[in-house]
Amino acid sequence: MTDSRDISERPASPEEGRPAHNQQGTAPKRARPILPFPTFLQGLGLVVLVLLLQSGMALTALLLDPTPGTYSQHPLTLGVANLLAFSVVILVAARRRGIGFNAVCPLSPVSPGALLLVAVLILGTVFLLSEVDNLTRLVFPPPAGLAEAFEELLDTRARPISSFLLLVVVAPVTEEVLFRGLILRGFLGNYSKRSAILMSALLFAVMHTNPWQFISAFVAGVLLAWLLIETGSLLPCLFAHAVANGTAYLAGLTRVEIPGFTSGMGDAVQFQPFWLNALGVAFAAGGYLLLRRRFREAARPSEDLYRRPGLTS
């Protein structure tokens, strides 16, 4: 009676230990392992594609603009260009790689208490990063043209509704789906958790193409990646991003003047009052510590993010 066990379960004999040869006498090639999408270089390629599409649409709007700046710099035009560029890249990449909607946009519910702590953490971080931006501008003053363009973008008093849609709705949705939903998801399957967070934050900072926003964008990218890993949901990332951009929106909309915080990029550098920096430290530290304790009490390994059902397609 023959042994029905698979030959792989028995110790290999000297003859069996030799690699099998085909008719030409060469050993068969081993198939290369398929890495989760995207790797770092693939993620960088996605970012470059988005930037190229945005540049192409911006150039088209500029050429069709009857008066320079009338439509090409309108927040609604920028919002449409942003939405189209990100959507095309995300949909094409996800479809070609067979990644489902639930994978790039996991929307598991998050408790209101956790979202409140997220808001506290993000507000404190925004206050502190605003002071970092002041110091950066003091050491490396931005060009006048860049400062003017940035101030026009944040001139929420002139176009409050379209500015709100661009800053608080379109930007958080498109950027979070790409960077946390697609790019970070792939990085977690290819690299360690720490490397995945740092590399996705680096690409997020590069995406802004503004050296004076690099530090702020990088820190924000780290926090947003941490939120996704700990909760397994894109909802706190969307909420946090909207809170951060909404703070800038309100700072431009309100008539309350806070030195160093509500001043424009082109204005003379001023540092924030002590009370605002102290509030930033208290909010950022308190929000982070309370969130970390809440996440630990949930007792769900964060490393399982990309292995859970719905995130492995």
Sequence and secondary structure as in RCSB ss.txt:
>XXXX:A:sequence
MTDSRDISERPASPEEGRPAHNQQGTAPKRARPILPFPTFLQGLGLVVLVLLLQSGMALTALLLDPTPGTYSQHP
LTLGVANLLAFSVVILVAARRRGIGFNAVCPLSPVSPGALLLVAVLILGTVFLLSEVDNLTRLVFPPPAGLAEAF
EELLDTRARPISSFLLLVVVAPVTEEVLFRGLILRGFLGNYSKRSAILMSALLFAVMHTNPWQFISAFVAGVLLA
WLLIETGSLLPCLFAHAVANGTAYLAGLTRVEIPGFTSGMGDAVQFQPFWLNALGVAFAAGGYLLLRRRFREAAR
PSEDLYRRPGLTS
>XXXX:A:secstr
    S GGGS   HHHHS    TTS           S  HHHHHHHHHHHHHHHHHHHHHHHHH SSTTSSTT H
HHHHHHHHHHHHHHHHHHHHHTT  HHHHS      HHHHHHHHHHHHHHHHHHHHHHHHHHHHS   HHHHHHH
HHHT TTTSHHHHHIIIIIIHHHHHHIIIIIIIHHHHHHHS HHHHHHHHHHHHHHHT  GGGHHHHHHHHHHHH
HHHHHHS SHHHHHHHHHHHHHHHHHHH     TTTTS TTS      HHHHHHHHHHHHHHHHHHHHHHHHHT 
 GGGGGGSTTS  
